[in-house]
Structures are given as C-alpha cells and as structure tokens.
Amino acid sequence: KQEVTQIPAALSVPEGENLVLNCSFTDSAIYNLQWFRQDPGKGLTSLLLIQSSQREQTSGRLNASLDKSSGRSTLYIAASQPGDSATYLCAVNYYNYGQNFVFGPGTRLSVLP
Amino acid sequence: DTAVSQTPKYLVTQMGNDKSIKCEQNLGHDTMYWYKQDSKKFLKIMFSYNNKELIINETVPNRFSPKSPDKAHLNLHINSLELGDSAVYFCASTLSGRVYEQYFGPGTRLTVT
C-alpha cells in the first residue's frame, strides 16, 4: 500500500530557529512530491514541488530535498518566524497512482515569538 | 482573479438531504480533484476528472457523484447526507503531463446535523 508519513506530528520552536520537517514515502517510483502549507480553517498553499529527477528546490527561506532511494523528503525552514506557524503537508504522486496524490498527515508547526 | 474557487464556503444541512458543492478553476487546467479532510485533518482523495472523464474513484459511497459540465468545473453532488459526511471538502486542479502541480480551492465546510 502506498503511504506517506510525516514526522514529527507537531513541533514548537522559538523564533529564529532553523528547522527540518520530514516526509517518508513507501515506493521510490514517483513522478514528483509537493509540499503544502495549510493555515487553520484555510485551504492549501503550494510551497514547493520537486520532480523525480530533481534533488532539491528552493524558495526564499524554504528548501526541500528529495531522496527517492531512501523514500524521504525534507523541508528545511531557515530563520523561522511566527508567521510560519501552520500545518505543513507532504503529497506524493506515485507512478501507478496516475495523476493522483497521496497526502501525509501533516506536521503542525508553532513558532513562538 | 481567484485560481480555484468553491461555493459555498459553509454548508449546514440535516441528515437525509441532498446538496451540491461547486468548483471552478480559471487556470486552464485539464484535471480536477475532490478531496475530503476529516476531523483529524487527514486529506484523502475522492475523485479526479481528466478531460471530463473520471480517472479514479476511491472507495467513496455512491451517494457522492462528481459532475463536470466542462473542463473548468467539477461539482460534487451528495445524496442522502449522513452525519459522517461532515468534513471540509477541497477542490483542486492541475495540468496533466509529467509535472502535476496541484492548486487548491479554499474548501467547503459541510456540517450535517
């Protein structure tokens, strides 16, 4: 069964810290992996998408890496800010799942001022 | 200039009723999705439509039926609503190809009483 897991489930850090969120997937045959942010009561905002041929993607203070062989992706957030507080979701597009994504349960991040 | 829009944002109804949620995207995408996010915040795919054809239908009760009048719209009809249908429903879209980057709507919070 193709699954996606994320650890930790929740994380609380003081402002200014660098942090890493982890995403694991069960099959290395993927098209791509997408990281999202979800604020309470809101929809999902796409942060970064990494294609299967790529090792990492960067956007501002965010850096996402992909290691297909180990079935892992990490989202690195530099110099965290209170505005980064949200739930971060990882979604994987597996080969034999067509155009559909499997989502992880998310990591709830709180950045304390 | 909203990319993916849903209506209504909130829907409160009684058990046994029939309701619809509408979704529209103006991104020129050819694939649209419906997801359900339950009380535990887990996001699961319900349907995806590509060029007006249903690609995959997860184990969703047949009380749920997607209807796509054209590539820009994918509506969700729900018959005989049950308490367990209470959740947030998200519409998303993407452009088919090797890179399926998804864009999400703001969500519809359905409460069945």
Chai-1 contact restraints between the chains, C-beta under 6 A:
chainA,res_idxA,chainB,res_idxB,connection_type,confidence,min_distance_angstrom,max_distance_angstrom,comment,restraint_id
A,G43,B,F104,contact,1.0,0.0,6.0,A-B,restraint_1
A,G43,B,G105,contact,1.0,0.0,6.0,A-B,restraint_2
A,G43,B,P106,contact,1.0,0.0,6.0,A-B,restraint_3
A,G43,B,G107,contact,1.0,0.0,6.0,A-B,restraint_4
A,L44,B,F104,contact,1.0,0.0,6.0,A-B,restraint_5
A,L49,B,E101,contact,1.0,0.0,6.0,A-B,restraint_6
A,Q51,B,V99,contact,1.0,0.0,6.0,A-B,restraint_7
A,N93,B,Y100,contact,1.0,0.0,6.0,A-B,restraint_8
A,G98,B,I55,contact,1.0,0.0,6.0,A-B,restraint_9
A,G98,B,I56,contact,1.0,0.0,6.0,A-B,restraint_10
A,Q99,B,T31,contact,1.0,0.0,6.0,A-B,restraint_11
A,Q99,B,S96,contact,1.0,0.0,6.0,A-B,restraint_12
A,Q99,B,Y100,contact,1.0,0.0,6.0,A-B,restraint_13
A,N100,B,I45,contact,1.0,0.0,6.0,A-B,restraint_14
A,N100,B,S48,contact,1.0,0.0,6.0,A-B,restraint_15
A,N100,B,I56,contact,1.0,0.0,6.0,A-B,restraint_16
A,F103,B,L43,contact,1.0,0.0,6.0,A-B,restraint_17
A,P105,B,F42,contact,1.0,0.0,6.0,A-B,restraint_18
